């Protein structure tokens, strides 16, 4: 109950580098806080180093590596403590 999550964030290449992803994640974080979450979690492919670096810059921290049943790759789970 105290951890919210978001999945499958993507911005079309032509629209990247315009702050859209930051804006969308800010919305996710605010909605999670509004609903009482203390953490916001996500996962991404283990080999997507650019996205992992991006989440790290936003203060998301590594939690674990997971092999989901429905994928053919390992994923990394990241989470961020939310502040009111």
N, C-alpha and C positions, 0 to 999 in steps of 0.2 A: 503493500500500500504506500510505502514512502518512496518508492522508486518508479519513475515514469520512464518511457522509452520512445525513441523515434527511429524510423527505418527508412532506408532507400532515399536519402537526400541526393538530388542531382540537379545540376544547372546545365542547360544546353551550352555547348562550347562557345557559341557566338555571344552568350550573355554572361560568361564568366568574367571575373575581375571587376565586377560592378557592385559588389556588396550584397548580392541577392542571397547567397548562402548564409552570410552573417545575419541578415535580416530574418530569414526563415528560422534559423536556429534561435535567435533572440525570441521570436514568437513562441517557439516550442518551449523554451526555458520559462517564459512568463506564464504560459498556460499550465505547465507542470506545477509551478509555484502556486498559482491560483487554486489548483486542485489539491494542494497539501503535500506535494512531493518534496522530498529533501534532496533527491538525486535525480539526474537525468542520464540514462544509459543509451548506448547505441552499439552497433557492431558494423564492421567492414571487413573486406577481404584482407587477409594477413599480408599479402604482397602489395597492397595499395599504399605505398609509403608516402606519397604526396598527401593523401587524405588523412593518414595517421598523423603526419606532421601538422596538418591544418587543425585537427582536433586537439592535438597537444598544445598548440599555440592558444587555443581557446580554453585551456586549463582542464581538459578531459584527461583522465589518467587511465593507464592500462589496468584491467581487472584480470582477464584470463584469455586464453586461446581456446576456441571451441570448434569442433567439426560438427556442423548441423547435419541432420539426416538428409535434408533436401538439397544440399549443395555438394559440389565436387571439389571444394577448396576449404582451407581452414580460415576461420574468422577470428578477429580479435574484438573483445568487448572492452569498451571504454566507458567511463562514468565521470560525472562532474557533480560536486556538491553545489547545491543551489543556495543562494543567500536571499533572505527576504529584504 
